[in-house]
Structures are given as C-alpha cells and as structure tokens.
Amino acid sequence: MIPRAFHPRPMKLMMVVGLTALLAGCGSSSFRVDYPSVPAETTAGWRVADVRVAVPETLVVSEANVFIPKADIVWHGDPEGDRKAQVADIVRQGVLAGARGLSGGQKVTMDVTLERFHALTPRAFYRSPAWGGVNSIVFNVTVRDASGAVLIGPERIEADMPAIVAADNPPAEVFSVPGGQSRASLIAHVAAVTRAWLNLGPDQRVQIRRVGG
C-alpha cells in the first residue's frame, strides 16, 4: 500500500512502537486522524435527523486470522456474522454520538460511505508487542438538507487509532472479545473525531507513526 500523503497543517505526533504497520494490515508505516474541519458558523444551524452508512459491495472482507489480512474490512470484535453490517453499525453509532451536540433549526442527514475498517485479528491481538497495532478507519461523509440537496461533502475522514493488545495488560472490561478494541471504545473514538470535524470538540488530528517509520 502506498503511504497516504500527510496534510500540510501541523499535527501532533504519537509514536507507536513495534509492528504498527504490519498489524494494521498495511505496508505503510504511518497512520493518522485527519479531516477538513467544518466551520462552526456552518454547523451551528444544523440538527441531525439521520445518519446513513453505506458499505460498498467492492469492499473486501477477511476472516483470516493472520497478522496482515489483505482486505478492506477486518473485524473480530463481534460474533461471526455480517461483518459489513457490524462495522457499519459501529460507524453509525459513532457519527450519531459525535453529532449529538448539533441543536440548530435545520434538519440534516449525514450519508456516510465506508472506505476502510481494519481492526486487529485475534492473532495480532495476542502476539503483537505493547502498543504494536493500529485500528484503521476511513469514511466519507456528505451532509444533505431535508430536500436531499448537498450542503457539504463528500468529506474524507481518517480516524485511525492505536490498538490495545494483550501485551498492554488492559483490564478485562476494556475489550469484550479479541479483536484489538471493544465496540464501545471504537464508537467513542469515531464520535470524538466526528465532534472535532464538526467543530464541536477538541481537535483530534494526529499522526501515528511507528519507530523508524
């Protein structure tokens, strides 16, 4: 995978040691949270009526329990089932929670198209070094008014985050089942990134780079 070009704006830097790139299932050594911030004067008038998440048929799902699944969707944090529906639900809940602070008079709908949802496999969860992996989540959002007219977008949101692994010795409640992170923590992360994108919360933009990357 060709590394994504970094946005020119200054970003905080978070160092993640170990096999970050490999455990995220990507040949790149760097990941990030990034988004084009929506002006506060624009979002001030909005109130979210619905969030709709689409998962393109072209996205490839992998159930392979290996370090580097070659797929767009990798998720083992729920029982076996429709992985596309499971990750769509996580993203929808996160975006809804992040947009909850919008209380304007104009009802809007957010159409979200998933680009990637790549969490750790159980193998990577148990065998990677402390802070040695990344959950990579990327989606695009288009905001529409009640008539369906586009207000903004599509806007690309990169919401990568360091993964919790067994070597971190996290308390049992942090994760529900092996997979690198619990649903709740992923929803909370997507919510925080969404709030920042909408200018409702602190800036979340950050580079995540492994040592030597």
Salt bridges, closest charged atoms under 4 A:
ASP34 OD1 - ARG9 NH1 2.76
ASP34 OD2 - ARG32 NH2 3.68
ASP50 OD1 - ARG92 NH2 3.11
GLU63 OE2 - ARG83 NE 2.66
ASP78 OD2 - ARG183 NH1 2.83
ASP89 OD2 - ARG183 NH2 2.52
ASP111 OD1 - ARG52 NE 2.60
ASP111 OD2 - ARG144 NE 2.72
GLU115 OE2 - ARG156 NH2 2.53
GLU158 OE1 - ARG4 NE 2.31
GLU158 OE2 - ARG32 NH2 2.92
GLU158 OE2 - ARG156 NH1 3.52
ASP160 OD2 - ARG4 NH2 2.94
ASP203 OD1 - ARG205 NE 2.85
